[in-house]
Amino acid sequence: MKTYLITGGAGFIGSNFIKYILSKYKNIKIINFDKLTYAGNLENLKDVEDNPNYMFIKGDICDKELVEEVFSEDIDYVVNFAAESHVDRSIVEPEIFAKTNILGTVTLLNAARNAWTLGDGFKDGKKFLQVSTDEVYGSLGKDGYFTEKTPLDPHSPYSSSKAAADLIVKAYYDTYKMPVNITRCSNNYGPYQFPEKLIPLMINNCLNKKPLPVYGDGMNIRDWLYVEDHCKAIDMVLHNGKIGEVYNIGGHNERTNIDIVKTIISYIHDNVDSSVDESLIRFVEDRKGHDRRYGIDPTKIKEELGWYPETSFEDGIIKTIKWYLENKEWMKNVTSGEYQKYYEGMYSNR
């Protein structure tokens, strides 16, 4: 039985990944290690909490003693989703991002290295997978795509902290020959995404007839990847990726932010509430250091591992909107309290 340590497993991508691998593999054990900050939500995992192959530990990846205690289990794989991930928050509180995303990653790496070291090498069948982001590459012009050879050029405290973590993971491979991989994905969307991010924020605001805040001119471009496709890619890299390699994971679904917003408005107008229309859009002051375009070339993972994005954006966005429509109670629970204070502080004065 293989044991997976999934850090940040109560978050958006982490919880989707846990459910994906529990449905795919029967003879595995999952340890979900999550601090349960505002974006970590155990409601995401209600349908697996009684699974005998799943357990949850509340903890901070910066807590050296607790992390080392977790590694008293015979951990085979670490998949590190744990991160502060919202760019706006990183601009306001960059030190939190440096601590969690950089020092937390070091803490995990050290614990894994100490547990897995065997003589001059490492025990067989072990791997540390760092889940990163295309934002570490910076901003693209109108043409071209990010490849694994694109120089790192992060522009926000968030992306800088993720780039630093990536370089540390690479250093553990270069220095210790530790079995690692790094994946860098484009913008994910799908069920259970916390509504500070564009798509669930716009869906929630449409349903509540609230203004739809769009940064700048709305023409910033992102490459959108359905979360289940991302989970499949991570699984492939974890089991078959070449040790020490970076794999870019992208959906080839580039859309401007304003197109995304108008797509959501159109669906809700036609299927839920005809009074919802584009008059709700409010262009607000642009984010500091806002990258203009991201676009990933996933040729490497396609050719080496046979992965490809199976979900078109046209299908994925409808599946996503329907999920939020069917799970209004989940949305209500996560948008109360501290999130509401954050939202008002972030957008009310723009």
C-alpha positions as CSV (number, residue, x, y, z in Angstrom):
1,M,0.0,0.0,0.0
2,K,1.4,3.3,-1.1
3,T,1.1,6.3,1.3
4,Y,0.5,9.8,-0.1
5,L,1.1,12.9,2.0
6,I,-1.0,15.6,0.4
7,T,-0.3,19.0,1.9
8,G,-2.9,21.7,1.4
9,G,-5.4,18.9,0.6
10,A,-8.4,20.8,1.9
11,G,-7.9,23.5,-0.7
12,F,-9.3,23.7,-4.2
13,I,-6.9,21.7,-6.3
14,G,-5.7,19.5,-3.4
15,S,-9.2,18.3,-2.5
16,N,-10.0,17.6,-6.1
17,F,-6.8,15.6,-6.4
18,I,-7.5,13.6,-3.2
19,K,-10.9,12.6,-4.6
20,Y,-9.5,11.8,-8.0
21,I,-6.8,9.4,-6.7
22,L,-9.1,7.8,-4.1
23,S,-11.4,7.0,-7.0
24,K,-8.6,5.7,-9.2
25,Y,-6.6,3.6,-6.8
26,K,-7.9,1.2,-4.1
27,N,-4.7,0.1,-2.4
28,I,-3.5,3.5,-1.2
29,K,-3.4,5.6,2.0
30,I,-4.0,9.4,1.9
31,I,-2.8,11.7,4.7
32,N,-4.3,15.1,4.1
33,F,-2.1,17.7,6.0
34,D,-3.7,21.2,6.0
35,K,-3.6,24.3,8.2
36,L,-7.2,25.1,7.3
37,T,-6.7,28.8,6.6
38,Y,-9.5,30.7,5.1
39,A,-9.3,28.8,1.8
40,G,-8.9,25.3,3.3
41,N,-12.3,23.8,3.8
42,L,-13.0,20.2,5.0
43,E,-16.5,20.5,3.5
44,N,-14.7,19.9,0.2
45,L,-14.0,16.3,1.3
46,K,-17.2,15.3,3.1
47,D,-17.8,12.5,0.7
48,V,-14.4,10.8,1.5
49,E,-14.0,11.6,5.2
50,D,-15.2,8.1,6.2
51,N,-13.0,6.4,3.7
52,P,-10.7,4.0,5.6
53,N,-7.9,4.9,3.3
54,Y,-8.1,8.6,4.1
55,M,-7.0,10.6,7.2
56,F,-6.8,14.3,8.0
57,I,-4.2,16.0,10.2
58,K,-4.5,19.7,10.9
59,G,-1.1,21.3,10.7
60,D,1.2,24.0,9.3
61,I,4.0,22.9,6.9
62,C,6.2,25.4,8.7
63,D,5.8,23.3,11.9
64,K,9.1,21.3,11.8
65,E,8.2,19.0,14.8
66,L,4.8,18.1,13.5
67,V,5.9,17.6,9.9
68,E,8.7,15.3,11.1
69,E,6.1,13.4,13.2
70,V,4.0,12.9,10.1
71,F,7.0,11.3,8.4
72,S,7.2,8.7,11.1
73,E,4.6,7.1,8.8
74,D,6.2,5.4,5.8
75,I,5.4,8.2,3.3
76,D,6.0,7.2,-0.3
77,Y,4.8,10.4,-2.1
78,V,4.6,14.0,-1.1
79,V,2.4,16.2,-3.3
80,N,2.9,19.8,-2.0
81,F,-0.2,21.9,-2.8
82,A,0.1,23.9,0.5
83,A,0.6,27.5,-0.4
84,E,-0.7,31.0,0.0
85,S,-1.9,31.5,-3.6
86,H,-3.9,34.8,-4.1
87,V,-1.9,37.5,-5.8
88,D,-3.9,40.3,-4.2
89,R,-3.3,39.0,-0.7
90,S,0.4,38.7,-1.5
91,I,0.6,42.4,-2.4
92,V,-1.0,43.3,1.0
93,E,0.9,40.8,3.2
94,P,4.0,39.5,1.3
95,E,5.7,38.1,4.4
96,I,3.0,35.5,4.9
97,F,3.7,34.2,1.4
98,A,7.4,34.1,1.9
99,K,7.0,32.1,5.1
100,T,4.5,29.5,3.9
101,N,5.6,29.1,0.3
102,I,9.3,29.2,0.8
103,L,10.1,28.1,4.4
104,G,7.2,25.7,4.5
105,T,8.6,24.0,1.3
106,V,12.1,23.8,2.9
107,T,10.6,22.2,6.0
108,L,8.8,19.5,4.0
109,L,11.9,18.8,1.8
110,N,14.1,18.4,4.9
111,A,11.6,16.0,6.6
112,A,11.3,14.0,3.4
113,R,15.1,13.8,2.8
114,N,15.7,12.7,6.4
115,A,13.1,10.0,6.2
116,W,14.0,8.7,2.7
117,T,17.8,8.8,2.8
118,L,19.4,5.4,2.5
119,G,23.2,5.3,2.6
120,D,24.4,7.6,-0.1
121,G,21.1,7.7,-1.9
122,F,17.3,7.4,-1.4
123,K,14.9,4.6,-0.8
124,D,13.3,3.3,-3.9
125,G,9.8,4.4,-4.9
126,K,9.8,7.8,-3.2
127,K,9.0,11.2,-4.8
128,F,8.4,14.8,-3.8
129,L,6.2,16.7,-6.2
130,Q,6.1,20.5,-6.0
131,V,2.9,21.9,-7.4
132,S,3.8,25.3,-8.9
133,T,2.3,27.8,-11.3
134,D,2.9,29.4,-14.7
135,E,3.1,32.8,-12.9
136,V,6.8,32.1,-12.1
137,Y,7.6,32.8,-15.8
138,G,6.3,36.3,-15.7
139,S,4.3,37.8,-18.5
140,L,4.1,36.9,-22.2
141,G,3.7,39.3,-25.2
142,K,1.0,38.6,-27.8
143,D,2.9,35.7,-29.3
144,G,4.6,32.6,-27.9
145,Y,4.2,30.3,-25.0
146,F,5.9,29.3,-21.8
147,T,8.1,26.2,-22.0
148,E,10.0,24.5,-19.3
149,K,13.1,26.4,-20.6
150,T,11.5,29.8,-20.2
151,P,13.5,31.9,-17.7
152,L,11.8,32.6,-14.4
153,D,10.7,36.2,-14.2
154,P,8.0,36.5,-11.4
155,H,6.3,39.9,-10.9
156,S,4.3,39.6,-7.7
157,P,5.2,38.5,-4.1
158,Y,3.1,35.4,-4.7
159,S,4.8,34.3,-7.9
160,S,8.2,35.2,-6.5
161,S,7.7,33.0,-3.5
162,K,6.6,30.2,-5.7
163,A,9.6,30.6,-8.0
164,A,11.9,30.6,-4.9
165,A,10.3,27.4,-3.7
166,D,10.8,25.8,-7.2
167,L,14.5,26.7,-7.1
168,I,14.9,25.2,-3.7
169,V,13.2,22.0,-4.8
170,K,15.6,21.9,-7.9
171,A,18.5,22.5,-5.5
172,Y,17.6,19.4,-3.5
173,Y,17.8,17.4,-6.7
174,D,21.0,19.0,-7.8
175,T,22.7,18.8,-4.4
176,Y,21.3,15.6,-2.9
177,K,19.9,13.8,-5.9
178,M,16.5,13.8,-4.1
179,P,13.7,12.3,-6.2
180,V,11.6,15.4,-7.1
181,N,9.4,16.8,-9.8
182,I,8.0,20.3,-10.3
183,T,4.7,20.9,-12.2
184,R,3.7,24.4,-13.4
185,C,0.1,24.7,-14.3
186,S,-2.1,27.4,-15.9
187,N,-5.2,28.9,-14.3
188,N,-7.4,26.2,-12.8
189,Y,-11.1,26.3,-12.6
190,G,-13.8,23.9,-11.4
191,P,-15.7,22.8,-8.3
192,Y,-14.6,23.9,-4.8
193,Q,-12.6,26.9,-5.8
194,F,-12.6,29.6,-3.2
195,P,-14.5,32.6,-4.4
196,E,-11.7,35.1,-4.3
197,K,-10.7,33.8,-7.7
198,L,-12.2,35.1,-10.9
199,I,-14.7,32.4,-12.0
200,P,-16.4,31.6,-8.7
201,L,-16.3,35.3,-7.6
202,M,-18.2,36.2,-10.8
203,I,-20.7,33.4,-10.4
204,N,-21.4,34.3,-6.8
205,N,-21.8,38.0,-7.5
206,C,-24.1,37.3,-10.5
207,L,-26.3,35.1,-8.3
208,N,-26.4,37.9,-5.6
209,K,-26.8,40.8,-8.1
210,K,-23.6,42.3,-6.9
211,P,-21.1,44.3,-9.0
212,L,-18.6,42.3,-11.0
213,P,-15.2,43.8,-10.4
214,V,-12.9,43.5,-13.4
215,Y,-9.3,44.7,-13.2
216,G,-8.1,47.4,-15.7
217,D,-9.5,46.9,-19.2
218,G,-10.3,43.3,-18.7
219,M,-8.0,42.2,-21.5
220,N,-5.5,40.3,-19.5
221,I,-5.3,36.8,-20.9
222,R,-5.0,33.5,-19.0
223,D,-4.8,29.8,-20.2
224,W,-7.6,28.0,-18.4
225,L,-7.3,24.4,-17.3
226,Y,-10.2,22.3,-15.8
227,V,-9.1,21.0,-12.4
228,E,-9.7,17.3,-13.1
229,D,-7.4,17.5,-16.1
230,H,-4.8,19.0,-13.8
231,C,-5.2,16.2,-11.3
232,K,-4.7,13.6,-14.0
233,A,-1.5,15.3,-15.1
234,I,-0.1,15.4,-11.5
235,D,-0.9,11.7,-11.1
236,M,1.0,10.9,-14.4
237,V,4.0,13.0,-13.4
238,L,4.1,11.5,-9.9
239,H,4.2,8.0,-11.2
240,N,6.0,8.3,-14.5
241,G,7.8,11.7,-14.6
242,K,11.6,11.7,-15.0
243,I,13.3,12.5,-11.7
244,G,14.4,16.1,-11.5
245,E,12.3,17.3,-14.4
246,V,9.8,20.2,-14.7
247,Y,6.5,19.6,-16.5
248,N,4.3,22.4,-17.7
249,I,0.5,21.7,-17.6
250,G,-1.7,23.9,-19.7
251,G,-5.1,23.8,-21.3
252,H,-4.6,25.6,-24.6
253,N,-7.7,27.6,-23.6
254,E,-6.7,31.2,-23.7
255,R,-9.4,33.7,-22.8
256,T,-9.4,37.3,-21.7
257,N,-10.8,38.1,-18.3
258,I,-13.6,40.1,-19.8
259,D,-14.6,37.2,-22.1
260,I,-14.8,34.9,-19.0
261,V,-17.0,37.3,-17.2
262,K,-19.3,37.8,-20.2
263,T,-19.6,34.0,-20.6
264,I,-20.7,33.6,-17.0
265,I,-23.2,36.4,-17.3
266,S,-24.6,35.0,-20.5
267,Y,-25.2,31.5,-19.0
268,I,-26.8,32.8,-15.9
269,H,-28.9,35.3,-17.9
270,D,-30.2,32.5,-20.2
271,N,-30.6,29.8,-17.6
272,V,-31.1,31.2,-14.1
273,D,-32.0,34.9,-14.0
274,S,-32.7,37.1,-17.0
275,S,-32.2,40.3,-15.0
276,V,-28.4,39.4,-14.8
277,D,-26.6,41.3,-17.5
278,E,-23.4,43.2,-18.4
279,S,-24.6,46.3,-16.5
280,L,-23.2,44.5,-13.4
281,I,-19.6,44.8,-14.7
282,R,-17.4,47.4,-12.9
283,F,-13.9,48.1,-14.2
284,V,-11.8,48.7,-11.2
285,E,-8.2,50.0,-10.7
286,D,-5.8,47.4,-12.1
287,R,-3.8,45.1,-9.8
288,K,-0.2,46.2,-9.2
289,G,2.2,44.3,-11.4
290,H,-0.6,42.6,-13.3
291,D,0.8,40.3,-15.9
292,R,-0.8,40.7,-19.3
293,R,-0.8,37.2,-20.7
294,Y,0.0,33.7,-19.7
295,G,0.1,30.8,-22.1
296,I,1.6,27.3,-21.6
297,D,3.2,24.9,-24.1
298,P,2.4,21.4,-22.7
299,T,4.3,19.6,-25.5
300,K,6.7,17.9,-23.0
301,I,4.1,16.3,-20.8
302,K,2.1,15.3,-23.9
303,E,5.1,13.6,-25.6
304,E,6.7,12.0,-22.6
305,L,3.7,11.0,-20.6
306,G,0.8,11.0,-23.0
307,W,-1.2,13.6,-21.1
308,Y,-3.6,16.0,-22.8
309,P,-6.4,18.3,-21.5
310,E,-9.6,16.4,-22.1
311,T,-12.1,19.1,-21.1
312,S,-12.7,22.0,-23.5
313,F,-13.4,25.3,-22.0
314,E,-16.8,25.4,-23.5
315,D,-17.7,22.2,-21.6
316,G,-15.7,22.9,-18.5
317,I,-17.2,26.4,-17.8
318,I,-20.7,25.1,-18.0
319,K,-19.9,22.1,-15.7
320,T,-18.3,24.6,-13.3
321,I,-21.2,27.1,-13.3
322,K,-23.7,24.2,-12.8
323,W,-21.7,22.9,-9.8
324,Y,-21.9,26.3,-8.1
325,L,-25.6,26.6,-8.8
326,E,-26.1,23.1,-7.3
327,N,-24.0,23.9,-4.2
328,K,-25.2,27.3,-3.0
329,E,-25.0,26.2,0.6
330,W,-21.2,25.5,0.2
331,M,-20.8,28.9,-1.3
332,K,-22.8,30.5,1.4
333,N,-20.7,28.9,4.1
334,V,-17.3,29.9,2.6
335,T,-18.3,33.5,1.8
336,S,-19.4,34.4,5.4
337,G,-17.3,36.0,8.1
338,E,-13.6,36.6,7.4
339,Y,-14.0,36.3,3.6
340,Q,-16.6,39.0,3.6
341,K,-14.3,41.4,5.5
342,Y,-11.5,40.6,3.0
343,Y,-13.7,41.1,0.0
344,E,-15.0,44.5,1.2
345,G,-11.4,45.6,2.0
346,M,-10.0,44.5,-1.3
347,Y,-12.7,45.9,-3.7
348,S,-14.9,48.5,-2.0
349,N,-12.4,51.4,-2.6
350,R,-11.3,50.6,-6.2
